[in-house]
Structure formats: structure tokens, C-alpha cells
Amino acid sequence: MSIRVSLAGATGWAGSALALAISKSSDISLVSAVSRTHARRDLGEVLGIPLLNCPIYATAQEALAHPCDVFFEFTKPDIAKSNVLTALGHGVHVIIGTSGLKDADYTEIAEAAETHQKGVLAVGNFAITVVLLQKFAEIAARYIPQWEIIDYASDQKKDTPSGTVRELAYRLSSVRPSELTVPLEQTQGVVETRGARMNDSQVHSIRLPGYTISAEIIFGMPDQKLTIRHDSGSSAQPYVDGALLAIRKVDMLVGLHRGLDNVLDL
């Protein structure tokens, strides 16, 4: 039986690539889509995919009137939480691909997921190289107590840091806090140049033309350092394979889970 998906953000950069991949899938079907810009149109017509027959709605509430198994959130942080809570209220599993949600948002989502006994898989970045970066960084943090994270993205990206880096800092917080030789309160000069303290890691965000999404973590020890870095290209293809995997596996989960590795054998 086909897995029925409702896709919010279906006409965006990543959402449209995922919609195309779903249209070619034999075990996943797209039953509704959310796009305020293209509401009341057919998604196949908008994206130029003749075989894709999927109505577009302005809101998640309208789209969820179509029975589905999975709601995929790929919009913007200002509406993502509301969409996720609406989907859980309709009794469906949720995948969050939207970046910019705060830890307080995830706390509320986790409570709703437990209440409705549904799985929520929040993934800051679906690329397998990001999953590996997170895993390698967790291993390194066990042995190296000092690190800093650098977040690179396009000058057009409004949320900071990226979902990739938010997730990385969150995961490292479960290992240990990063150590600072000079505490921030003892910094001389402009303390903001030392970056922001997020989940006990120092995070620096750069927003410039020429970047898509990159994440770098630098571990330092006396006379040695370790750098782990992920760089995205210009296409959404690296995210599509991970997104399809998440759709196929999210029904195994109950409650909130952060990171694609929750459905990978790593």
C-alpha cells in the first residue's frame, strides 16, 4: 500500500525536487500540497509534471482534509510549528525539514507528539554527509573538550544559524559543553565577535553570496586541530534521498526525534 503524503512548501526549492521524486516513486504518493502562492491549482501543472495530480491548498488545515499518513513540513519557521501541531492533531506522522525552529518550539512539538502517539522526525539537513558530520563530531567531542562551529549560508537566508548547525549544537550538548580557555565574561573588546553561545557551543554564522549551506566544526588541542566540514552544492538532490527514506521510516517512531540517523543503521 502506498504511503500517502501531504507536502507543505511543495513549490519551493527543496519541496519541488521532493515532489518530483515522489511522482517517480512506486510506494509513495502525494495526495495534497500546501503553497500560498499557488493555492487552488494543481501541483503537476505548476511544476510541469504531467503525471502528478495533486491539489494545492493555502493552509495545512485545508490540505489535511485529504487523508494522509505523513505530513512533510518544508516551509518557513514562522508557520512551521503551527503546521506541525495541526498535522499531529489530525493524527498523522510528521517530518520537519524546515530550519529555524527553536528548542522551545521542539519542546511543544514533543509534547504534542507524545499526546497523539505519533512520530515526528526533525531533520536539519537530509544529506548523508551531514549525518556523518554529526556522528563524527559527537565522537570527537568525547575526546576533545574545545570546539567552535561555523555556519555558512547564502546572503538571502534569514534564519540564523541554519537548521544543520542548530541540530549539531543540540546533539553535542548531550556529550559535554565546549570549554573556553577565556570565559566570555572575561573577554576584552567586543564580546559579540566571539560568536553566540548556543547549547554550550560557540557558533558563528556567515551570510554571503556564493554559499548554499555549509557547516564546519573545528576541534582544538595543543599543537593539533581537527576540522570536519560539510558543503552543499547548488541542487536539492542530496536532500531528496534522505527525505524519501524519512517518509518510509517515520511510522516506526513515536514522539520527537531529531536527526536522520534515528532511522539509519549507524
MOZI-V897014 format. One record per run of one state. SS is the DSSP state (H for helix, E for strand, L for the rest). FROM is the first residue (numbers start at 0). TO is the last residue. If there is no record, write none. Layout:
# MOZI-V897014
{{SS;FROM;TO} {SS;FROM;TO}}
This chain:
# MOZI-V897014
{{L;0;1} {E;2;7} {L;8;11} {H;12;22} {L;23;26} {E;27;33} {L;34;40} {E;41;41} {H;42;46} {L;47;53} {E;54;56} {L;57;58} {H;59;62} {L;63;68} {E;69;72} {L;73;75} {H;76;88} {L;89;91} {E;92;95} {L;96;101} {H;102;115} {L;116;117} {E;118;121} {L;122;126} {H;127;142} {L;143;145} {E;146;152} {L;153;161} {H;162;172} {L;173;182} {H;183;185} {L;186;189} {H;190;193} {L;194;194} {E;195;197} {L;198;199} {E;200;206} {L;207;211} {E;212;220} {L;221;222} {E;223;230} {L;231;235} {H;236;251} {L;252;253} {E;254;257} {L;258;258} {H;259;262} {L;263;265}}
